[in-house]
Amino acid sequence: MDVNQDVDVTVVGAGPVGLVLAAELALAGVSVQVLERRAEPNEAMKAGSINVPTAEALDRRGLLPAAEKVQREMLERVGSFARMADDQQPGGGRRARESRFTGHFAGMTLDADLVDWSDPDLAAHTAADGARMVPQRELEALLADHVARLGIPVRRGVEVTALEETGDGVLVGTNAGTVRTGWLVGCDGGHSAVRRLAGIDFPGTDPELTGHLAVVDIADPEKLANGWAWSTRGAYRYGPQPGRVVTVEFDGPPAGLPRARLRSRGGTPMTPVTLEELQTSLRRVSGTDVTLTALRGPATRWTDNARQAATYRSGRVLLAGDAAHVHPPFGGQGLNLGVGDAMNLGWKLGAVVAGWAPGGLLDTYDAERRPLGAWVLDWTRAQIGVMRGDAKSAALREVVGDLLSTRAGTTYAVKKISGVTQRIDLPGDHPLVGRYVPDLWLTDGSRLADHGHGGGFLLLDRTPDGAFARLAAAWAGRVSSVTDNHATPTGVLVRPDGVVAWATDTTGIAAVTGLEATLRRWTGAPSSSPEHAPVA
């Protein structure tokens, strides 16, 4: 439980968000440690998959093979469940193993056969398709191995109890002593101690439902429908893994938890979910007398509490993941939103610590991530509106269901859920600017992502004379250049978080000038004089 007493950055929280952030900081050359109040990793089942930007983030850091292995194992478990479900009588029909990951909207499964996979946004992001079905627990284990290889200390059993900014850093009080750190980042979940101690407000909407998620042993699984089912009492899902159940009851937050307490804490306190509580909930919403015999690991209780921090930064204290935003878990958007926060913040904070960050760089973290966080809150709120058991929501569900049974409707929803349409408002008129970089194959058979395992900016130069790479050499150590045969786009500059900062289809002086301006905007002053190539 020993902690480093003096470190550049201290990350609080060893979930996926905190681990990704710590790894990005380490790749940027920052001294970093992770503090986690839990003595052991959280084994509760949470998100069951990741979206395209998260899978591509793993790809850029060389973790794609490990994630693909997890998906293969996951598909085998789903396949075994499907074979069992085929023998169940009221089980809702056959559940074929899908070749493409689609997800669901408000419990309505999106049919992969209806998706227009030739849509340009979807077709541009297929290299990481084999790493989408990665549950949160497995993702956390994968990231823990990544962090260990980078030599980042993770101190478990350490709880943050106080903090004080000193102008040039933060004094952090813990049960293991006082830590002096240059920067403090709260990745400690919806009940974030860092957010509370920093005095950051957490406005939003109060909860109206109680949900449960668990993996259980069931004496009589044939009594449950396979997939999502609704009633006036609530909704539930059985599957897609053996024993996995989700229940949703729309009669308010968990009993005995005042709304004032929920507002102050940011979510439902983490009291254990008992087998009896889960069985009562499942019997109520399913209208059956199904019997649960055992919990396989901790169960999760959640609500539709939806909140976003008033600011993601207060001086030298920052927030990421659920510490910055909470919402219902439908679609697994929270995990992906948090990983995106970590990827965005990691390189920017690393640049500040290293001393080369251009002015205002850290302020772009809140500016870029806040709009996406607000969208996710509304996306999940909309699903709650569709899922309720009242007659109006049932009628709305019929309308939305009709839309999702069309090619255009399903394609739209899959694009939103997958994250391929996410865009940051950045200067530049090329269609790639502000988007996550697509699959860019090189003539040697590699992809641009294969060259980004060490972090930093990536520049793809396809000019005949290497003009872009020669210019970027002045930013050596921050920008790595990859040259390729001439094609379009002719040049692409990718930030460490995968966002395209600049792109061009030309090779003229305007393109070179645009690249230099973008490099200065995001990577600060060059370490040597830029070499401007002559223009033919």
C-alpha positions as CSV (number, residue, x, y, z in Angstrom):
1,M,0.0,0.0,0.0
2,D,3.1,2.3,-0.1
3,V,2.5,5.3,-2.3
4,N,5.0,7.6,-4.1
5,Q,5.2,10.8,-2.1
6,D,6.2,13.0,-5.1
7,V,5.0,12.2,-8.6
8,D,4.1,14.2,-11.7
9,V,0.5,12.9,-12.0
10,T,-1.6,10.8,-9.6
11,V,-4.6,9.0,-11.1
12,V,-7.3,8.0,-8.6
13,G,-9.2,4.9,-9.8
14,A,-7.8,1.6,-11.3
15,G,-10.8,0.9,-13.6
16,P,-10.4,0.9,-17.4
17,V,-10.4,4.8,-17.6
18,G,-7.7,5.2,-14.9
19,L,-5.6,2.5,-16.4
20,V,-5.8,3.9,-20.0
21,L,-5.0,7.4,-18.7
22,A,-2.0,6.2,-16.7
23,A,-0.7,4.3,-19.7
24,E,-1.0,7.3,-22.0
25,L,0.8,9.5,-19.5
26,A,3.6,6.9,-19.1
27,L,4.0,6.8,-22.9
28,A,4.4,10.6,-22.8
29,G,7.3,10.2,-20.4
30,V,5.4,11.3,-17.3
31,S,5.9,9.8,-13.8
32,V,2.5,8.5,-12.8
33,Q,0.9,6.3,-10.1
34,V,-2.6,4.9,-9.7
35,L,-4.4,4.9,-6.4
36,E,-7.3,2.6,-5.9
37,R,-9.5,2.3,-2.8
38,R,-10.5,-1.3,-3.5
39,A,-8.1,-4.0,-2.4
40,E,-8.9,-6.2,-5.3
41,P,-10.2,-5.6,-8.9
42,N,-14.0,-5.2,-9.1
43,E,-15.4,-8.5,-10.4
44,A,-19.0,-7.2,-10.9
45,M,-20.3,-7.5,-14.4
46,K,-20.7,-4.2,-16.2
47,A,-20.4,-3.2,-19.8
48,G,-20.4,-6.2,-22.2
49,S,-18.7,-4.6,-25.2
50,I,-16.7,-1.7,-26.5
51,N,-17.2,0.6,-29.4
52,V,-15.0,1.3,-32.5
53,P,-13.0,4.2,-31.0
54,T,-12.2,2.1,-27.9
55,A,-11.2,-0.9,-30.0
56,E,-9.1,1.3,-32.3
57,A,-7.4,2.9,-29.2
58,L,-6.3,-0.6,-28.2
59,D,-5.2,-1.3,-31.7
60,R,-3.0,1.9,-31.8
61,R,-1.2,0.7,-28.7
62,G,-0.6,-2.8,-29.9
63,L,-3.3,-4.4,-27.8
64,L,-5.5,-5.6,-30.7
65,P,-4.4,-9.3,-30.6
66,A,-5.2,-9.5,-26.9
67,A,-8.6,-7.9,-27.4
68,E,-9.3,-10.2,-30.4
69,K,-8.6,-13.2,-28.2
70,V,-11.1,-12.0,-25.6
71,Q,-13.8,-11.6,-28.4
72,R,-13.1,-15.2,-29.6
73,E,-13.6,-16.5,-26.1
74,M,-16.7,-14.3,-25.7
75,L,-18.3,-15.6,-28.9
76,E,-17.7,-19.1,-27.8
77,R,-19.6,-18.4,-24.6
78,V,-22.4,-16.7,-26.5
79,G,-22.5,-19.6,-28.9
80,S,-22.9,-22.1,-26.1
81,F,-25.8,-20.1,-24.7
82,A,-27.4,-19.9,-28.1
83,R,-27.3,-23.7,-28.4
84,M,-28.9,-24.0,-25.0
85,A,-31.5,-21.5,-25.8
86,D,-32.5,-23.4,-28.9
87,D,-33.9,-26.1,-26.7
88,Q,-36.0,-23.8,-24.5
89,Q,-39.7,-23.6,-25.3
90,P,-40.8,-20.1,-24.4
91,G,-37.4,-18.7,-25.0
92,G,-38.1,-16.3,-27.7
93,G,-36.8,-18.3,-30.7
94,R,-33.4,-19.1,-32.0
95,R,-30.5,-16.7,-31.4
96,A,-27.9,-17.0,-34.2
97,R,-24.4,-16.0,-33.6
98,E,-23.9,-12.7,-35.3
99,S,-20.9,-12.2,-37.6
100,R,-21.1,-8.4,-37.1
101,F,-21.5,-6.6,-33.8
102,T,-24.5,-4.2,-33.7
103,G,-25.8,-3.7,-30.2
104,H,-29.3,-2.6,-29.2
105,F,-31.4,0.5,-28.7
106,A,-33.6,0.5,-25.6
107,G,-33.5,-3.3,-25.7
108,M,-34.4,-3.6,-29.4
109,T,-31.6,-5.6,-30.9
110,L,-30.3,-4.2,-34.2
111,D,-30.4,-6.7,-37.0
112,A,-27.0,-7.0,-38.6
113,D,-28.6,-8.1,-41.9
114,L,-30.4,-4.7,-42.1
115,V,-27.2,-2.6,-41.8
116,D,-25.7,-1.0,-44.8
117,W,-22.1,-2.1,-44.1
118,S,-21.0,-0.3,-47.3
119,D,-21.9,3.0,-45.7
120,P,-18.6,5.1,-45.9
121,D,-18.5,5.7,-42.1
122,L,-18.8,2.0,-41.3
123,A,-16.6,0.7,-44.2
124,A,-13.7,3.0,-43.1
125,H,-13.5,1.3,-39.7
126,T,-13.3,-2.5,-40.0
127,A,-9.8,-3.4,-38.9
128,A,-10.8,-3.7,-35.2
129,D,-14.1,-5.6,-35.9
130,G,-12.7,-8.6,-34.2
131,A,-12.2,-6.7,-30.9
132,R,-15.6,-5.3,-30.2
133,M,-17.1,-7.9,-27.9
134,V,-14.8,-7.2,-25.0
135,P,-16.6,-7.1,-21.6
136,Q,-15.4,-4.5,-19.0
137,R,-13.9,-7.1,-16.6
138,E,-11.8,-8.6,-19.4
139,L,-10.8,-5.2,-20.7
140,E,-9.7,-4.1,-17.2
141,A,-7.5,-7.2,-16.9
142,L,-6.0,-6.6,-20.4
143,L,-5.2,-3.0,-19.4
144,A,-3.8,-4.0,-16.1
145,D,-1.2,-6.1,-18.0
146,H,-0.5,-3.2,-20.3
147,V,0.1,-0.9,-17.3
148,A,2.3,-3.4,-15.6
149,R,4.5,-3.8,-18.7
150,L,4.9,0.0,-18.6
151,G,6.1,-0.1,-15.0
152,I,3.3,2.0,-13.6
153,P,2.6,1.4,-9.9
154,V,-1.0,0.6,-9.0
155,R,-1.5,1.1,-5.2
156,R,-4.6,-0.8,-4.0
157,G,-6.3,-0.2,-0.7
158,V,-5.5,3.5,-0.8
159,E,-8.4,5.9,-0.3
160,V,-8.3,9.6,-1.0
161,T,-9.6,11.6,2.0
162,A,-8.5,15.2,1.4
163,L,-6.8,17.4,-1.2
164,E,-5.3,20.9,-1.3
165,E,-4.0,22.8,-4.2
166,T,-0.6,24.5,-3.5
167,G,-0.2,26.5,-6.7
168,D,2.5,24.2,-8.2
169,G,0.8,21.0,-7.3
170,V,-1.7,19.1,-5.2
171,L,-1.4,17.7,-1.7
172,V,-3.5,14.5,-1.5
173,G,-4.4,13.1,1.9
174,T,-4.9,9.3,1.9
175,N,-5.2,6.5,4.4
176,A,-1.6,5.7,3.5
177,G,-0.1,9.1,4.0
178,T,0.1,12.4,2.2
179,V,1.0,12.5,-1.5
180,R,2.5,15.5,-3.2
181,T,1.6,15.4,-6.9
182,G,1.9,17.9,-9.8
183,W,-1.6,17.0,-11.0
184,L,-4.5,14.9,-9.7
185,V,-7.0,13.1,-12.0
186,G,-10.2,11.6,-10.6
187,C,-11.2,8.5,-12.5
188,D,-12.9,7.1,-9.4
189,G,-16.4,6.7,-10.7
190,G,-19.8,8.2,-10.1
191,H,-19.2,8.6,-6.4
192,S,-15.9,10.3,-7.1
193,A,-14.1,11.5,-3.9
194,V,-11.9,13.7,-6.0
195,R,-14.9,15.5,-7.5
196,R,-16.5,16.0,-4.1
197,L,-13.3,17.1,-2.4
198,A,-12.5,19.5,-5.3
199,G,-16.0,21.1,-4.8
200,I,-17.0,20.5,-8.4
201,D,-20.8,20.6,-8.9
202,F,-22.6,17.6,-10.5
203,P,-25.9,18.8,-12.0
204,G,-28.3,16.6,-13.8
205,T,-31.6,14.6,-13.6
206,D,-32.8,12.4,-10.7
207,P,-33.3,8.7,-11.0
208,E,-36.7,7.1,-11.8
209,L,-35.8,3.4,-12.0
210,T,-33.9,0.6,-10.4
211,G,-31.8,-1.8,-12.5
212,H,-29.8,-4.9,-11.7
213,L,-27.2,-6.8,-13.7
214,A,-25.7,-10.1,-12.7
215,V,-24.6,-13.6,-13.7
216,V,-26.5,-16.2,-11.9
217,D,-27.3,-19.9,-11.7
218,I,-30.9,-20.6,-12.6
219,A,-32.8,-23.7,-11.7
220,D,-35.5,-23.3,-14.5
221,P,-34.1,-21.0,-17.2
222,E,-36.8,-22.2,-19.6
223,K,-39.2,-19.9,-17.9
224,L,-37.4,-16.9,-19.2
225,A,-37.6,-15.4,-22.7
226,N,-34.4,-15.2,-24.6
227,G,-33.5,-11.6,-25.2
228,W,-35.4,-8.5,-24.0
229,A,-38.9,-8.7,-22.8
230,W,-41.3,-5.9,-21.5
231,S,-44.3,-5.8,-19.3
232,T,-46.2,-3.1,-17.3
233,R,-44.0,-4.1,-14.4
234,G,-40.7,-3.5,-16.1
235,A,-38.3,-5.1,-18.5
236,Y,-35.6,-7.8,-18.4
237,R,-33.1,-9.5,-20.5
238,Y,-31.7,-13.1,-20.3
239,G,-28.4,-13.6,-22.2
240,P,-26.5,-13.4,-24.4
241,Q,-24.1,-15.2,-22.1
242,P,-25.1,-18.2,-19.9
243,G,-26.8,-16.9,-16.7
244,R,-26.6,-13.2,-17.5
245,V,-29.7,-11.4,-16.5
246,V,-30.7,-7.7,-16.5
247,T,-33.8,-6.3,-14.8
248,V,-35.3,-2.8,-15.0
249,E,-38.1,-1.6,-12.7
250,F,-39.7,1.8,-13.3
251,D,-41.1,2.5,-9.9
252,G,-38.4,4.8,-8.6
253,P,-34.8,4.4,-7.3
254,P,-33.9,1.7,-4.8
255,A,-36.0,1.7,-1.7
256,G,-34.7,3.7,1.3
257,L,-32.3,5.8,-0.7
258,P,-33.5,9.5,-0.5
259,R,-33.1,11.5,-3.7
260,A,-31.1,14.1,-1.8
261,R,-28.5,11.4,-1.1
262,L,-28.4,10.4,-4.7
263,R,-27.9,14.0,-5.8
264,S,-25.0,14.4,-3.4
265,R,-23.3,11.2,-4.2
266,G,-23.9,11.1,-7.9
267,G,-25.5,7.6,-8.0
268,T,-26.7,4.6,-6.1
269,P,-24.4,3.8,-3.1
270,M,-22.5,0.5,-3.7
271,T,-24.4,-1.7,-1.2
272,P,-24.2,-5.4,-2.1
273,V,-27.0,-6.9,-4.2
274,T,-28.4,-10.1,-2.6
275,L,-29.6,-13.2,-4.5
276,E,-33.0,-12.6,-2.9
277,E,-33.2,-9.0,-4.1
278,L,-32.3,-10.1,-7.6
279,Q,-34.8,-13.0,-7.7
280,T,-37.6,-10.8,-6.4
281,S,-36.9,-8.2,-9.2
282,L,-36.7,-10.9,-11.9
283,R,-39.9,-12.6,-10.8
284,R,-41.7,-9.3,-10.7
285,V,-40.7,-8.1,-14.2
286,S,-40.9,-11.5,-15.9
287,G,-44.2,-12.5,-14.3
288,T,-42.8,-16.0,-13.6
289,D,-41.7,-17.9,-10.5
290,V,-38.2,-18.5,-11.8
291,T,-35.7,-19.6,-9.2
292,L,-32.2,-18.3,-8.9
293,T,-29.8,-20.6,-7.0
294,A,-26.5,-18.7,-6.8
295,L,-24.8,-15.5,-7.8
296,R,-21.7,-16.0,-9.9
297,G,-19.7,-13.0,-8.8
298,P,-21.0,-9.6,-7.5
299,A,-24.2,-8.2,-8.9
300,T,-24.6,-4.6,-9.9
301,R,-27.4,-2.2,-9.0
302,W,-27.9,1.0,-11.0
303,T,-30.4,3.8,-11.8
304,D,-31.0,6.3,-14.6
305,N,-29.4,9.0,-12.6
306,A,-27.8,11.3,-15.3
307,R,-25.3,14.0,-14.4
308,Q,-22.4,15.8,-15.9
309,A,-19.7,17.7,-13.9
310,A,-19.9,21.5,-14.1
311,T,-16.3,21.5,-15.2
312,Y,-13.8,18.7,-16.1
313,R,-11.0,20.8,-14.6
314,S,-10.5,22.8,-11.5
315,G,-6.9,24.1,-11.4
316,R,-4.6,21.1,-11.2
317,V,-7.5,18.7,-10.5
318,L,-9.2,17.0,-13.5
319,L,-12.0,14.4,-13.9
320,A,-12.5,11.6,-16.4
321,G,-15.0,8.8,-16.9
322,D,-17.9,8.4,-14.5
323,A,-16.3,11.0,-12.2
324,A,-17.2,13.5,-14.9
325,H,-20.5,12.0,-16.1
326,V,-23.0,9.3,-15.1
327,H,-26.0,7.9,-16.9
328,P,-27.9,4.7,-17.4
329,P,-25.7,1.9,-18.8
330,F,-27.8,1.1,-21.9
331,G,-25.5,0.4,-24.9
332,G,-22.4,0.4,-22.8
333,Q,-21.7,4.0,-23.7
334,G,-20.2,5.0,-20.3
335,L,-17.2,2.7,-20.6
336,N,-16.4,4.0,-24.1
337,L,-17.0,7.6,-23.2
338,G,-14.6,7.3,-20.3
339,V,-11.8,5.6,-22.4
340,G,-12.3,8.5,-24.9
341,D,-11.8,11.0,-22.0
342,A,-8.6,9.2,-21.0
343,M,-7.2,9.1,-24.5
344,N,-7.9,12.8,-25.0
345,L,-6.6,13.9,-21.7
346,G,-3.5,11.7,-21.5
347,W,-1.4,13.2,-24.2
348,K,-2.5,16.8,-23.4
349,L,-1.6,16.5,-19.7
350,G,1.6,14.7,-20.7
351,A,2.5,17.6,-23.0
352,V,1.9,20.1,-20.2
353,V,4.1,18.1,-17.8
354,A,6.8,17.8,-20.4
355,G,6.8,21.5,-21.0
356,W,6.1,21.6,-24.7
357,A,2.3,22.1,-24.7
358,P,1.1,25.2,-26.6
359,G,-1.0,27.7,-24.6
360,G,-4.5,26.6,-23.8
361,L,-4.0,22.9,-24.8
362,L,-5.3,21.5,-21.5
363,D,-8.4,23.7,-21.8
364,T,-9.4,21.8,-25.0
365,Y,-10.0,18.7,-23.0
366,D,-13.2,20.0,-21.5
367,A,-14.2,21.8,-24.7
368,E,-13.8,18.7,-26.8
369,R,-15.2,16.0,-24.5
370,R,-18.1,17.9,-22.9
371,P,-20.4,17.9,-26.0
372,L,-19.9,14.2,-26.5
373,G,-20.7,13.5,-22.8
374,A,-23.9,15.6,-23.1
375,W,-24.9,13.6,-26.2
376,V,-24.4,10.3,-24.4
377,L,-26.6,11.4,-21.5
378,D,-29.4,12.3,-23.9
379,W,-28.9,9.1,-25.9
380,T,-29.4,7.1,-22.8
381,R,-32.3,9.2,-21.5
382,A,-34.1,8.7,-24.8
383,Q,-33.8,4.9,-24.3
384,I,-35.4,5.2,-20.9
385,G,-38.3,7.1,-22.4
386,V,-38.8,4.3,-24.9
387,M,-38.4,1.4,-22.4
388,R,-40.9,2.5,-19.7
389,G,-43.9,0.2,-19.0
390,D,-46.6,2.8,-19.5
391,A,-48.9,2.9,-22.5
392,K,-47.4,6.0,-24.0
393,S,-43.9,4.5,-23.9
394,A,-45.2,1.3,-25.4
395,A,-46.7,3.2,-28.3
396,L,-43.4,5.1,-28.8
397,R,-41.6,1.8,-28.7
398,E,-43.7,0.5,-31.6
399,V,-42.9,3.6,-33.6
400,V,-39.1,3.4,-32.9
401,G,-39.2,-0.4,-33.5
402,D,-40.7,0.3,-37.0
403,L,-37.9,2.7,-37.7
404,L,-35.3,0.3,-36.5
405,S,-36.7,-2.4,-38.8
406,T,-35.6,-0.4,-41.8
407,R,-32.2,-0.4,-43.5
408,A,-31.8,3.4,-43.0
409,G,-33.0,3.3,-39.4
410,T,-30.8,0.4,-38.3
411,T,-27.7,1.8,-40.1
412,Y,-28.2,5.2,-38.4
413,A,-28.5,3.6,-34.9
414,V,-25.5,1.3,-35.5
415,K,-23.3,4.2,-36.6
416,K,-24.2,6.1,-33.5
417,I,-23.7,3.2,-31.1
418,S,-20.4,2.2,-32.8
419,G,-19.0,5.7,-32.5
420,V,-17.8,5.9,-36.1
421,T,-19.6,9.3,-36.6
422,Q,-18.0,11.0,-33.6
423,R,-16.4,14.3,-34.6
424,I,-14.5,17.1,-32.8
425,D,-15.0,20.6,-34.2
426,L,-11.4,21.4,-35.5
427,P,-10.2,23.9,-38.1
428,G,-9.8,22.5,-41.6
429,D,-12.1,21.7,-44.5
430,H,-10.9,18.2,-45.3
431,P,-13.6,15.6,-44.4
432,L,-11.3,13.6,-42.2
433,V,-10.4,16.5,-39.9
434,G,-11.9,16.1,-36.4
435,R,-12.8,12.4,-37.0
436,Y,-11.1,9.3,-35.7
437,V,-8.6,8.2,-38.3
438,P,-10.0,5.5,-40.6
439,D,-8.2,2.3,-41.5
440,L,-5.3,3.5,-43.7
441,W,-3.4,0.7,-45.4
442,L,0.1,1.2,-46.6
443,T,1.8,-0.4,-49.5
444,D,4.0,-2.6,-47.3
445,G,0.9,-4.3,-46.0
446,S,0.8,-2.5,-42.6
447,R,-1.7,0.0,-41.4
448,L,-0.9,3.5,-40.1
449,A,-2.2,2.3,-36.6
450,D,0.6,-0.3,-36.5
451,H,3.1,2.6,-36.3
452,G,1.6,4.3,-33.3
453,H,2.2,1.8,-30.5
454,G,4.5,4.1,-28.6
455,G,2.1,7.1,-28.5
456,G,2.8,10.5,-29.9
457,F,1.6,12.2,-33.2
458,L,1.6,10.2,-36.4
459,L,2.2,11.8,-39.8
460,L,1.4,9.9,-43.0
461,D,3.4,11.5,-45.9
462,R,2.5,10.3,-49.4
463,T,4.2,13.2,-51.2
464,P,6.7,12.2,-54.0
465,D,9.5,14.0,-52.3
466,G,8.7,13.5,-48.6
467,A,8.0,17.2,-48.1
468,F,5.6,16.7,-45.1
469,A,8.0,14.4,-43.3
470,R,10.9,16.9,-43.7
471,L,8.9,19.7,-42.3
472,A,7.7,17.5,-39.3
473,A,11.3,16.5,-38.5
474,A,11.6,19.8,-36.6
475,W,9.2,18.3,-34.1
476,A,11.2,15.1,-33.6
477,G,10.2,13.2,-30.4
478,R,6.7,14.5,-30.7
479,V,5.8,13.5,-34.2
480,S,6.7,10.2,-36.0
481,S,6.5,10.2,-39.8
482,V,5.5,7.3,-42.0
483,T,6.2,7.6,-45.7
484,D,4.2,5.7,-48.3
485,N,3.7,5.7,-52.1
486,H,1.6,8.5,-53.6
487,A,-2.1,8.2,-53.0
488,T,-4.9,10.1,-51.4
489,P,-5.1,11.4,-48.8
490,T,-1.7,12.7,-49.5
491,G,-1.0,13.7,-45.9
492,V,-2.7,12.9,-42.6
493,L,-1.6,14.1,-39.1
494,V,-3.1,12.0,-36.3
495,R,-3.1,13.1,-32.7
496,P,-2.2,10.5,-30.0
497,D,-5.9,10.0,-29.3
498,G,-6.6,9.0,-32.9
499,V,-8.3,12.2,-34.0
500,V,-7.2,13.6,-37.4
501,A,-5.8,17.1,-36.8
502,W,-4.9,17.8,-40.4
503,A,-5.4,16.1,-43.8
504,T,-4.8,17.0,-47.4
505,D,-5.2,15.5,-50.9
506,T,-2.7,17.9,-52.4
507,T,1.1,18.6,-52.2
508,G,1.4,22.3,-52.8
509,I,2.7,25.2,-50.7
510,A,-0.8,25.6,-49.1
511,A,-0.7,22.0,-47.8
512,V,2.8,22.5,-46.3
513,T,1.8,25.8,-44.7
514,G,-1.4,24.2,-43.3
515,L,0.6,21.3,-41.8
516,E,3.1,23.7,-40.2
517,A,0.2,25.7,-38.6
518,T,-1.4,22.6,-37.3
519,L,1.8,21.3,-35.9
520,R,2.3,24.5,-34.0
521,R,-1.3,24.5,-32.8
522,W,-1.1,21.1,-31.3
523,T,2.6,20.3,-30.6
524,G,3.9,23.8,-29.8
525,A,7.1,25.4,-31.0
526,P,9.5,23.1,-32.9
527,S,12.7,21.9,-31.3
528,S,14.6,23.0,-34.5
529,S,13.9,25.1,-37.5
530,P,11.3,23.6,-39.8
531,E,12.6,22.5,-43.2
532,H,10.3,23.8,-45.9
533,A,10.6,21.7,-49.0
534,P,10.7,23.5,-52.3
535,V,7.5,23.4,-54.2
536,A,7.7,22.3,-57.8
